[in-house]
Each structure stands twice: as C-alpha cells, then as structure tokens.
C-alpha cells in the first residue's frame, strides 16, 4: 500500500469517527408546547380518578348523545356554526334500546336516531345507531342520514364512534357524505359527596371525494358511498360531565370544541340537560343543543 492509499484510509477513519461523535451527542429538542396539557389529562384521568360505573341504560343514552352532537358537528363543515335545537334522549329499559329526538323528531321537521346496544362481551359492547328509516329526517330543512357502529371497551373507559353521515346540499340537492370517528375516555370522581363521570376525547370528521374506481374506503358499503375517499376536514375536542341523581337533581353537560381548521376555531356544540332521570333501568334526559361560535379561548 503506497502513501496515497494510507492517506485516504486515514482520512476515511477520521471522518467516520467524527460522524459517530456527532451522532453520540444529539441536541435535546425543545419542550413540546402541548406536553403540559397532556400531563394534566393523564393526571386527571388516571391518578385522581377511577373507572366509570355505567349501566346498560346509561351506555345506550350516552351513545345516542354522542351521535347527535357529532351529527351536528359534521354539519358545520358546509353550513354555518349556528343553531339551537331541543333534544330528548330516552332509553326505555335496561335492555339497551333507545331513541333521540332532535328538534321534535323525524316526520315533523327534525331527526330521530335509534340505538341498539349489543350484548356485553369479554372485549366490550357494541352500540349501533341509525336514523329513522320510516320517516324523513331533517336538520335546518335539509335531509340527513346517520349510520353508525359505536363501541365501549369492557370497562367502559373507552368509547369509540364510527359513523357514516349524509347531509343534502342546499344548492345542488345532492348529498354530501361524511365519516365521523372519535375516541374518548370516561373516568369517575366523587366530588362533594356527588358522583361525576367525566369524559375527554378527540374527534375526526372526514368528507368524501370521488376517486378513480378502485380507490374505495370500504368495499362492503354501497357503491355510491364507497366510490370515493374520505379526507380529514375537521378536528374537534370534547368534554362532558354526567352527574348521577343520588337523591338530588342529576345533570348532563356536553361541550364539543372545534380545533382545526384554524379559521374555524371556536365553533362549539353544547348540550345542557334541564331534566334528567336515571332509575329502574331507564335513562332519560331532556335539554337544548346549541351550535355557536365565540372566541377560541378559553375552551
């Protein structure tokens, strides 16, 4: 080996050593601005709380409630962030059946959703929700459909929604198709002698765009719905408060807050019960849902 080759080897070793030296001492990244909030959520949910204690009537009723507010949230993508509606949610017994009447219900200018809770399995419980198929369902004069397969995990700590939604366009008369998916956690605390179940979660709303045949979201769906791809258009955050009666007035409050797109931040979907009953295997709540926009903060 001549002197030139030795020089090349020495240079190569020096460069490799320098490269390893740089890799061995990485620069620490800055603090993630969202870390404090994430830590607070973990503390509130797991350190300071216990698992919820829902019966089947409550599971069905809360499943219907989530369906209604998610349907209204999806509607804001193409329509204004406004509206006030009466809402009645009733689960008739502890067998897992119930309905929700929005703005009076189907056939009279509103919408009715029906829910059926599946059997409790070792992995969790399904909750299927659909719009009334025997009458017209309207929100703000526009026809809507809702078809969902939601689920609770086996301890009721996780609720996941998965819904396909259509909302008729006011100009074209043809439907816009959406898919709504959310995941949220329920947890329980006893505060001042009263039992509260809280939730926190995130929601993704997607809108369908027609794609070249072959790009289907789900081959098991009808060809009209499946002939497109669902692109994300909105992200929401949700909080809720559910108070058992415990010999006093119960309560249910739901607060859904739009985070993305940034131009739409501050849009809110809120439900507040003015009457709630939970007893003898029945869950019933009556209240008002408001869709409105205000300053982005506080949430």
C-alpha positions as CSV (number, residue, x, y, z in Angstrom):
1,X,0.0,0.0,0.0
2,X,1.5,3.3,-1.0
3,X,1.4,6.6,0.9
4,X,-1.6,7.9,-1.1
5,X,-3.7,4.9,-0.1
6,X,-2.7,5.2,3.5
7,X,-3.7,8.9,3.5
8,X,-7.1,8.0,2.1
9,X,-7.7,5.4,4.7
10,X,-6.6,7.8,7.5
11,X,-9.0,10.5,6.2
12,X,-11.9,8.0,6.0
13,X,-11.3,6.8,9.5
14,X,-11.2,10.4,10.8
15,X,-14.5,11.3,9.0
16,X,-16.2,8.2,10.3
17,X,-15.0,8.9,13.9
18,X,-16.2,12.5,13.7
19,X,-19.6,11.4,12.4
20,X,-20.0,8.9,15.2
21,X,-19.0,11.5,17.7
22,X,-21.7,13.9,16.4
23,X,-24.4,11.1,16.5
24,X,-23.4,10.1,20.0
25,X,-24.3,13.6,21.4
26,X,-27.6,14.7,19.9
27,X,-29.0,18.1,20.8
28,X,-32.1,17.8,23.0
29,X,-35.3,19.0,21.4
30,X,-37.2,21.9,22.9
31,X,-40.1,21.3,25.2
32,X,-43.3,20.3,23.3
33,X,-45.9,23.1,24.0
34,X,-48.6,20.5,24.3
35,X,-46.8,18.4,26.9
36,X,-48.2,20.3,30.0
37,X,-51.8,19.7,28.8
38,X,-51.1,16.0,28.0
39,X,-49.7,15.5,31.5
40,X,-52.7,17.3,33.1
41,X,-55.1,14.9,31.2
42,X,-53.2,11.8,32.4
43,X,-53.2,13.1,36.0
44,X,-56.9,14.0,35.9
45,X,-58.0,10.7,34.2
46,X,-55.8,8.1,35.9
47,X,-54.1,9.5,39.0
48,X,-57.1,11.2,40.5
49,X,-60.0,9.1,39.1
50,X,-61.4,5.6,38.9
51,X,-63.3,3.7,36.2
52,X,-66.9,4.6,35.4
53,X,-69.9,2.6,36.6
54,X,-72.4,2.8,33.8
55,X,-75.4,0.5,33.5
56,X,-76.7,-0.5,30.1
57,X,-79.4,2.2,30.0
58,X,-76.7,4.8,30.6
59,X,-74.4,3.3,27.9
60,X,-77.3,3.5,25.4
61,X,-78.2,7.0,26.3
62,X,-74.7,8.4,26.2
63,X,-74.1,6.6,22.9
64,X,-77.2,8.4,21.5
65,X,-75.9,11.7,22.9
66,X,-72.6,11.4,21.2
67,X,-74.3,10.5,17.9
68,X,-76.4,13.7,18.0
69,X,-73.6,16.1,18.8
70,X,-71.3,14.5,16.2
71,X,-74.0,14.8,13.6
72,X,-74.4,18.5,14.3
73,X,-70.6,19.0,14.3
74,X,-70.3,17.3,10.8
75,X,-73.0,19.7,9.6
76,X,-70.8,22.8,10.4
77,X,-68.3,21.8,7.7
78,X,-70.6,23.1,4.9
79,X,-73.1,25.2,6.9
80,X,-72.8,28.0,9.4
81,X,-71.8,27.4,13.0
82,X,-75.3,28.3,14.3
83,X,-78.4,26.6,15.5
84,X,-80.4,25.8,18.6
85,X,-82.4,22.6,19.0
86,X,-84.4,20.7,21.6
87,X,-83.1,17.2,22.3
88,X,-84.9,14.4,24.1
89,X,-83.0,11.1,24.7
90,X,-84.9,8.1,26.2
91,X,-83.7,4.6,26.8
92,X,-86.9,2.6,27.5
93,X,-85.3,-0.1,29.7
94,X,-82.0,-1.7,30.7
95,X,-82.0,-4.0,27.7
96,X,-80.2,-1.5,25.5
97,X,-82.7,0.2,23.3
98,X,-83.5,3.9,23.0
99,X,-84.1,6.9,20.8
100,X,-83.1,10.5,20.5
101,X,-85.5,13.2,19.1
102,X,-83.7,16.3,17.8
103,X,-85.9,19.3,17.1
104,X,-89.0,17.3,17.7
105,X,-88.0,14.2,15.8
106,X,-88.4,12.7,12.3
107,X,-91.5,13.3,10.2
108,X,-92.2,16.7,11.8
109,X,-89.1,18.7,10.7
110,X,-86.5,17.1,13.0
111,X,-84.4,14.0,13.2
112,X,-84.8,10.7,15.2
113,X,-82.0,8.4,15.9
114,X,-82.5,4.8,17.2
115,X,-79.9,2.9,19.2
116,X,-79.4,-0.8,20.0
117,X,-76.8,-1.9,22.5
118,X,-75.2,-5.3,21.8
119,X,-74.6,-8.0,24.3
120,X,-71.8,-7.5,26.8
121,X,-68.7,-9.5,25.6
122,X,-65.4,-10.1,27.2
123,X,-63.9,-7.4,24.9
124,X,-66.6,-4.8,25.0
125,X,-70.1,-3.7,23.9
126,X,-71.4,-2.5,20.6
127,X,-73.9,0.3,20.1
128,X,-75.5,0.6,16.7
129,X,-77.2,3.9,15.8
130,X,-79.3,4.8,12.7
131,X,-81.7,7.5,11.6
132,X,-85.4,6.6,11.4
133,X,-86.0,4.7,8.2
134,X,-89.8,5.2,8.2
135,X,-89.9,9.0,8.1
136,X,-87.9,11.9,6.7
137,X,-85.0,13.2,8.9
138,X,-84.2,16.9,8.7
139,X,-81.8,19.4,10.3
140,X,-82.5,23.0,9.3
141,X,-84.7,21.8,6.5
142,X,-82.0,19.6,4.9
143,X,-82.3,15.8,4.8
144,X,-79.8,13.8,6.8
145,X,-79.0,10.1,7.3
146,X,-76.8,8.6,10.0
147,X,-75.5,5.0,10.2
148,X,-73.0,4.1,12.9
149,X,-71.3,1.3,14.8
150,X,-70.0,2.6,18.1
151,X,-68.5,0.6,20.9
152,X,-67.4,0.7,24.6
153,X,-64.5,-1.3,25.8
154,X,-65.1,-3.9,28.5
155,X,-64.6,-1.5,31.4
156,X,-66.5,1.4,29.8
157,X,-63.4,3.6,30.0
158,X,-63.1,3.9,26.2
159,X,-65.9,5.0,23.8
160,X,-65.2,4.9,20.1
161,X,-67.6,6.1,17.4
162,X,-67.5,5.3,13.7
163,X,-70.4,6.9,11.7
164,X,-71.3,7.4,8.1
165,X,-73.3,10.6,7.6
166,X,-75.1,12.2,4.6
167,X,-76.4,15.8,4.5
168,X,-78.2,17.1,1.5
169,X,-76.6,20.2,-0.1
170,X,-79.0,23.2,-0.2
171,X,-77.8,24.3,-3.6
172,X,-77.4,21.1,-5.6
173,X,-79.9,18.9,-3.8
174,X,-77.4,16.0,-3.8
175,X,-75.9,14.6,-0.6
176,X,-72.5,15.4,0.9
177,X,-71.0,12.3,2.6
178,X,-69.0,12.4,5.8
179,X,-67.4,9.9,8.1
180,X,-67.0,10.7,11.8
181,X,-64.6,8.9,14.1
182,X,-63.8,9.7,17.7
183,X,-62.2,8.2,20.7
184,X,-62.8,9.4,24.2
185,X,-62.1,8.3,27.8
186,X,-64.6,8.2,30.6
187,X,-63.5,8.4,34.2
188,X,-65.2,8.9,37.6
189,X,-64.7,11.1,40.6
190,X,-66.7,11.7,43.8
191,X,-66.8,15.4,44.4
192,X,-68.5,16.9,47.5
193,X,-70.4,13.7,48.1
194,X,-71.7,13.5,44.5
195,X,-70.7,11.0,41.8
196,X,-69.5,12.5,38.5
197,X,-68.5,10.7,35.3
198,X,-66.3,12.9,33.0
199,X,-65.1,12.4,29.5
200,X,-62.3,13.8,27.3
201,X,-61.7,12.9,23.7
202,X,-60.9,13.9,20.2
203,X,-63.0,13.6,17.0
204,X,-62.0,13.4,13.3
205,X,-64.6,14.4,10.7
206,X,-63.8,13.4,7.1
207,X,-65.6,14.4,3.8
208,X,-65.9,12.1,0.8
209,X,-64.4,13.0,-2.5
210,X,-65.0,10.9,-5.6
211,X,-61.9,9.0,-6.7
212,X,-60.9,6.8,-9.6
213,X,-62.7,3.4,-9.4
214,X,-60.7,1.1,-7.2
215,X,-59.9,3.7,-4.5
216,X,-62.6,2.7,-2.1
217,X,-62.9,3.4,1.6
218,X,-64.8,0.2,2.4
219,X,-65.8,-2.4,-0.2
220,X,-68.7,-3.6,2.0
221,X,-70.5,-0.2,1.6
222,X,-72.9,0.6,-1.2
223,X,-71.2,1.6,-4.5
224,X,-72.4,5.2,-4.2
225,X,-70.9,5.7,-0.8
226,X,-67.8,3.6,-1.4
227,X,-66.8,5.2,-4.7
228,X,-64.6,7.8,-3.0
229,X,-62.1,8.6,-0.4
230,X,-62.8,10.3,3.0
231,X,-60.4,13.1,3.6
232,X,-60.0,14.8,7.0
233,X,-61.6,18.2,7.2
234,X,-62.2,18.9,10.9
235,X,-60.8,18.0,14.3
236,X,-62.8,18.5,17.5
237,X,-62.1,18.2,21.2
238,X,-64.8,17.2,23.6
239,X,-65.5,17.3,27.4
240,X,-68.6,16.1,29.2
241,X,-70.0,16.0,32.7
242,X,-72.5,13.4,33.9
243,X,-73.9,13.5,37.4
244,X,-75.9,10.7,38.9
245,X,-79.1,11.7,40.8
246,X,-78.1,10.2,44.1
247,X,-81.2,11.6,45.7
248,X,-80.7,15.0,44.1
249,X,-81.0,16.5,40.7
250,X,-78.8,14.8,38.1
251,X,-77.1,16.6,35.2
252,X,-75.6,16.0,31.8
253,X,-73.4,18.6,30.0
254,X,-71.5,18.1,26.7
255,X,-69.0,20.6,25.3
256,X,-67.6,20.0,21.8
257,X,-65.0,22.4,20.6
258,X,-63.6,22.7,17.0
259,X,-59.8,22.9,16.9
260,X,-58.9,22.5,13.1
261,X,-59.0,24.2,10.7
262,X,-57.7,27.2,12.5
263,X,-60.1,29.5,10.7
264,X,-63.0,27.7,12.3
265,X,-61.6,27.5,15.9
266,X,-64.1,28.5,18.5
267,X,-67.1,26.7,16.9
268,X,-68.9,24.9,19.7
269,X,-71.6,22.3,20.1
270,X,-73.0,22.3,23.6
271,X,-75.8,20.3,25.3
272,X,-77.2,21.0,28.7
273,X,-79.9,19.0,30.3
274,X,-82.8,20.7,32.1
275,X,-84.2,17.4,33.2
276,X,-82.6,14.0,33.8
277,X,-83.9,10.8,35.2
278,X,-82.0,7.6,35.8
279,X,-83.7,4.8,37.7
280,X,-85.4,1.4,37.3
281,X,-83.3,0.6,34.3
282,X,-84.3,3.8,32.4
283,X,-82.2,6.8,31.3
284,X,-84.0,9.9,30.2
285,X,-82.7,13.4,29.6
286,X,-84.3,16.5,28.0
287,X,-82.4,19.6,27.2
288,X,-81.1,22.0,24.5
289,X,-78.2,21.7,22.0
290,X,-76.6,25.0,20.8
291,X,-74.2,25.4,17.9
292,X,-72.4,28.7,18.1
293,X,-69.0,30.4,17.7
294,X,-67.1,32.6,20.2
295,X,-63.5,33.4,21.0
296,X,-61.1,30.5,20.6
297,X,-60.1,30.6,24.3
298,X,-60.9,29.5,26.9
299,X,-62.1,26.1,25.8
